[in-house]
Amino acid sequence: MIGEPPGASPAAGVFAAADLGATSGRVVVGRVGGGELALTEVNRFANVPVRLPSGLHWDLPGLFTGVLDGLREAARSGAAVASVGVDTWAVDYGLLDADGALLGIPYHYRDSRTAQVAPRVRDEVGAQELYAANGLQHLPFNTVFQLAAARGTVQLGAARTLLLIPDLVTHWLTGSVGAEVTNASTTGLLDARTGEWSRDLADRIGLDPALLPPLRQPGDSAGELLPHIVAATGLAAGTRVTTVGSHDTASAVAAVPATAPGSAYISCGTWSLAGLELDAPVLSAASRAANFTNERGIDGTFRYLRNIMGMWLLEECRRVWAARGEPSELASLLADAGRAEPFGAVIDPDAPEFLAPADMPAAIADYCVRTGQRPPESRGALVRCVLESLALAHRRVLRKAAELADREITHIHLVGGGSRNELLCRLTADASGLPVIAGPTEATALGNILVQARTHGLVGDLARMRQLVADTQELRRYEPRGDLRAWDAADARISGALAAP
């Protein structure tokens, strides 16, 4: 719970962040001002998908209830919450009818309905034209492909407004309609150069451009809490919702404590988002061939990155082991992995069979057999396989990003839940040959809170926001160790498997 700590700066403001991730959601209260940046989690709740006859969906009403419960706890703490900000994962959406009612339950991006649609859209529009327009990494669940899969459905025919998940939550809090630009840039429908909706691209996939709401920038006001939300939470009437970097990665990157040139970032959670912050998109043929994405960031920046299947691999293994009644406690698994033989087997984390398997350990074993490797024989060996493979993927992606953007990388900031994983941080430093600065773990919530605080005049520009993070949050530095040649050899094994027919 939150209270007024002794000696708190009178200039400090209190803000609430609703931060919904792919596996859990939480509401965090942050205090900012006078050199202070402190967070307190007031509610955490599971995000469990629902499989219905129509496919895999998000339990969005349940998540919204978790948000309201968290805002209620924030109000009960006695802190005077100045505003609320909402961030979530990207690409997924809800459709509203002419009365503003939600049409159906939003699909989960891991639903298989887009698997055959994405190649067809690329053929219809043209892969080069698609990348030139939106600058996005080709992922089968991008919003543009989800909408193409929905063509001809009753829901899409009845829809009058499309809202991405954080915009839908904001709509339920305030009644206002808009599309925050950092998340809109993940849809495949935002022009990478102009930052405006591409009406032409919407037309070409058969989407009525009128469905696309007005764009908002981080820092814009999204309106005040509705009266029934005020009554349900106990927050003050007139409490505003401030638009933040509503794509959780955009908020996380805003809180990367990069205070020196030459930095790259890895936002590591369910996914690993590895890349660079740039002033302009990279839309070259080489960038398209390397499957890099250009997403909007805070203050007109671009997140030039690739999505890597992140801690999802390990968490799915743990889920399967727990369901079988086998040991799945993380600390023990990591200790066993630390003692396991290095490079026993390596995988490509982004192989299609790892997107949504029923049994992740079996999928990894099958991959090893298919690529001529002996599958890991113990849980510790399998965990080491996953973490070494992620470290190699981090290395490959960042080296390629530096080449394509003509940048030099001297160090890596690893933020998010993965920054707590000491073995992963050490392996990433060893694989890349670069220092890794791990933390903050709560980068997404910090970025969300900081944008709200800046809007209220309590913190300065992006550089000052990051300096405040560096000054107040716990960071750990991992220096590279060992011989890069062993990593080179392991990387060659994956490259050989990728090149095989």
N, C-alpha and C positions, 0 to 999 in steps of 0.2 A: 504494500500500500504506500501511498505517497503522502507526505506531509511537508511542512515548511522546515527544512533542516536548519539547525543553528548556523547563523552567519551567512545565510543565503543572500546573494546579491539582490538588492532591491530592484535592480534593472533586469533581473532574470524574468523570462516568460516561460509558461508551461504549455505544452502542446501534446496532443494525442495522435499517435500513428496507428492506423489500422493496416496491418501488414499481413497479407494473405499469401502464403506460399503453397507449393504444389502438394505438400504433405501435412502442413499445419498452418493455422492462423494464430495471430495474437494481436493484442492491443498493448501498446507501449506508451508510457508517458515520459516525456523528456523535458528537462529544464535547461534553458540556454540563456547565457548572458553573463557579463562580467568575468569572462574567462572560464565559465562553468559550462560543461556539457555532460549531463548525467541522465541515464535512462533507468526506468523501472518498469518491468513487465507486470501488467495488472490482470491479464487474462490470456491463457493459451488454450487452444482447442484443436482437435484433430480435423484434418481435411480428408475425408474418406469418400472416394468416388462411389457412384451408384450405378450398377449395371442393370439396365432395364431392357425390355424386349427391343427397343429402338437402338440400343447401343450403350456406350459408356458416357456417363454424365457427371457433372459436378452437383453436389448437394448445396446449391447456392443459398436457398432459404436457411439451411442450417448454419452456413458460414455467416450469414447476415445476423442471425441470432447471436452467434459468438461475438461479433463486432459490438452489438448493442449491449451484451453482458459486460464487455470490456469497458465501454464508455460509461456504463453505470458504475463500475468499480472506480473508474477515474474520478467520477463526480463524488462518490462516497468518501474518497480520500481527503476531500477538502481543498484540493488544489484548484485554482481558478484557471481552467483550461481556456486558452485564448482561441485555439482553432483545432480542427481535426484534418488530417490528411490521409488519403487512401492509396495504397499501392498493392499490386497483385502480380501474378505471372502474366505473360503476354498471350497474344493471338486469339484467345477464346472470347466469345461474345454472347449476348442475348439479343433477342428481337422483341420490339414493342409494337403493339397494334395501335390503331388510331386513337384509342383511349389511354394509351400509355401503359397498358397491361403487358406483362411478360408472356410471350408466346412459347410455352414449353420450357423445359429445363435445359440450360446450356450444355452443349457437348463438351466432353473432355478431349484435349488435343491428342491423346493416345488412342482414341477411337479409330477403328480401322477403315471408316467409310471413305477416307481421302486417298487410300493407298493407290487406287487405280485412276483417280481423278487428276492428281498432280501431273503425271506425264502427259495426259491429254491436254491440259491447259498449257503446258509448256509448248506442245506441238501447235496448238491453235494460235497462241500469241507469238511464239518464237522465244527461245531461251535468251537470245541476245537482247531482244526488245524488252523482255520482262526485266532483265537485270539493269538495262539502261534506264528503265523507268523507276524501279523501286530499290535497286542496289542490294537486294536481300539474298542471303544464303538460301539455297534451295532446300527446304525442309517440307516434307509432305503434309505437315499440319499447319502451315502458314494460313492465315485467315483467308487469303485469296483462294486457296484450294478448298478450304472448308465451305466457303460460299458457293464455289462452283459445284461442290457435291450436293448443295442444297437446292440447286436449280430445279424448278418444277414442283417443289414441295408446297403443300398448303401453307405451312408456316411462313416461308419466305414470301409467298404470294400475298399473305395478309399483313406482312410487316410494313411499318411506316418509319421505323427508326432502328438503327443498329447501334448498340452500345457495347464497347469492350468491357470486360469484367469490372475493372476499377471504376469506370465511368457509370456502370450500372449500379454499383454499390453507392457511389456518390449521388446518383439520381434518386435512389431510395432514401437517402439521408436528407436531401434538399429539394427534390422535385425538379432540379435543373437538368438540362441536356447539353452534353458537350463531349468532345473527344480530346483527351490530353495527348500532346504531340509525340512524346517519347514512346508511348505505347502504340499510338496510331502508326508510327513508323515501322512497327513489326508486322503490320497487316499485309503488306505487299500492295496496298492501294494508295500509299502516300508517295508523291513524287520526291525522289531522293535529292533533287537539286533545288526545287522551289519550296519544299516543305508544305505543299498544299495537296489536297486530295487529287488524285489523277482521275478525272471524270472519264477520260478516254479509256483507261484500263478497266474501270468499272463497267463501262458499256461493252467492252470486248469479252468480259466474262459473263455478261447477261445480268449484271446487277444494276438496279435503279440507283443512280448517284444521289437521288434525293434521300436515300436511307442514311447517308453519311452525315453525321451531325457537325456543327461548327467546331473548329479546332480551338483548343486552349493551350496556353503555355504554363510551365511550372511557375508558380507564384500568383497566378490569376485566382480571383475569388470564384468559387463555385456556388456561392449562395449561403444562406443560413439554414441551420437545422430546422426541419419541419416541426410544427407544434407537437405532433404525436411522438416524434423522436425525442424532443425535449422532455415530454412527460414520461416517456419510457426510460430515459437514462438519468434524469435529474441534472443534466447540464443546463447552463444558464440559457434563457431565451436570448436569441441574437448571436449565439455561438456560430462562428463561420466555419465552413469547410474550405480549406485552401488547396488549390490544385498543386500537387507535387509531381516529381518524376514518377508517374504512376506505374510505369514498368519497373518492377522491383530491381532489375539490373541497373536501370538508369539512376535510381536512388542509391544503390550500392556504390556505383562508380563515383557519384558525387561525394561520397564519404571516403573514398580511397585517400589515405594520408600521403599523397604524392607531393612532396615539397621540394623536389630536385628534378632536373631534366633527366631524360633517359629511362623513365619508368614505363613498365607495362603492368597490366592488371589481370588477375584471375578472380572472378566472383564465383566462388565454389560452394554449391549446395546440391540440390537435386541435379542440376546441370552445372557444368563448368563453362563460364563465359570468359574466354581468354582473348585479350587484344590490346588495342591502343586507343587513346583519346586523340582525335584529330580535329582540325578546323574545317575540313572539307571531306566529302566522300571520295572513295577510290572506286571508280566505275570502269576500270580497264578490263580488257579481255582476260588478262592474266588473273585479275582479282575474281572475275566470274568463274574461270576455270578452277581456281583454288577454293571456290565456294565460300567466300567471305561475305559478311553482312555489313551494311552501313545503317546503323540505327541512330536516331536522334538522341542527344544527351542534353544535359542542363546547359543553358546559356548559349545555344546555337552550336554546341560541339557535336561531334559524331563519335559513336562507339563503333570502332572498326574491329570486328571480332568474328570468331566462329563459336558456335554452340558445340560443346563436347558433352557426351553423355557422362554426367558427373557421379556424385555419390549415390545416385539412383542404383547403380550396379551393386554397390555394397549393401545398401539398404534392402534391396530386393532379395539378395542372398540371405541376409539376416531374417527377413520376413519368412522365407521358405524354411530356414532352419528352425525358427521358433515354432512354426506350424507343425513341424515334425517332432517337436519336443527335444530338439538338439540344442547344445549350447550356442547362444547367439549374443552374449554380452559383449559390447564393443571393446571395452578395455582389454579383455582377455583375448579376443580375436586379434587385436592390434599387437599385443605382446607376442602371440604366436607368429604373426606375420613378420615381426621384426627378427625372429629367430629362423625364419624359413630361408631356404636356399634362394639367392638372388637369380632372377631371370630364368626360373624353371619353365615358365610359359608366359607369353605375352599375347595380348589381344588388341584388336582395334575397337575401342569403346563405342565407336559410332557405327559398327556393323548393324545392318537392319534387324538382325535377329535379337538384338538387345533392347529394342524400343519398347516392346510390351510382351515379354515372354511370360508364360505361366510359371516357369521354373527357371530362375536365373542361373543357379549352379549347373543345371543340366545344359542350359544354352551355352554357357562358357565351356563346359566339357566338350560339347559337340563341335564348337568352333575350333578348339585345340585339335581334335581328331581330324577335322576337315583340313586344317592347315599343317598337318604332319607333326604336331607337337603332342607330348604326353600330357594329359590333363592333370591338373593339381590333385594330389592324393590326400590332402588334408584341408580342413577349413582354413588354417593359418596360411598354407601355401596358396589357396585360392584368393584369400584377401591380399596377399602380397602380389599375386598376379594382377589383381584389379588395380591396386595402388601404383605399381610400377607402370602399368599400361596407361593410367591417367597421367602420371608424370611425363611419360613419353609423348602423350598427346598434347599436354601443355607445351612441351618443348617444341614439337613440330609446328603447332599453330603460331606460337609467338615468333619463332624464327621466320616463318613465312609472312606473317604480318609485317615484321620489320623490313623484309625484302620488298614486299609489294608497296608499302607506304614510304620507302626510302628513309627509314628511321633507324637509329642505333638504340638498342636496349642495353642498359647497364644494370638494372635491378628489376625485380618483380614484386608487386604488392599482391598478396593473396588474402582476400577478405571473404567473409561469410562463414557458414558453419564449418566448411572444410579447413578453416584456419586453426580450428581446435585439434585437428588431426596431425599430431607432430610427425608421424611417419610420412604422411603424404607431403608435408611441407619440406621435410629433409630430402625426400626422393625427388621432388620438383627442383630443388636447388642443385642436387647432384646431377640430375639429367640435363638441366639447362646450362650448368656451369656458371650460374649467376646467383647472387644473393637473393633470398626470398624474405620479405618482411611480411610476417603473418599478423593479421588483425586490421581493423576490428572485426570481431565475430558478428556484431550487430550492425554491419555497415548499412543494410537496407533501411532499418528503422532510423539510424542516425541521419542518412541522407534525406529521408522523409521529414524528420523533425527540423533539420537545418534549413531546408527550403521554406518551411513555415516560419521559422525564426527570422530568416532574412526578410521575408515579406513584412514582418512586424518590426523591422529595423534593428534587430538585436545582433546581427552578424553581418559581415561585409560580403565581398565578392567570393567567387568560387575558390580562389587561392586562400582567402582568409578562413573560409569554411574548412578547408582541408588542413590548414595549419592548426585550427582549433581541435580537430580530430587527433592530429599527431601529438598535440600537447596534453590531451586529456585521456586518451584511450591506451589500454595496454597493448603493446606491440612486441613481437618476438622476431629476432633476426636469425636466419639460417644461412650459414656460409656453405658453398659447394665443397664437397669432399670427393676424394677418389679419382679414378681415371675415366675420362669421358669415352674411352674406346669401348668399354663394356656396354655403355649406353648406345653407342653407335652401332654395335653389333646387334643389340636387341632391337633397335629401330629398324635395321636392315631386315630383320626377320618379319616384322610387321609389313614393311614396304613390299617385301617379296610376296607376302600373302595377299596384299591389296592388288598387286599387279597380276596375280595368277588368274587364269580364266575361271 
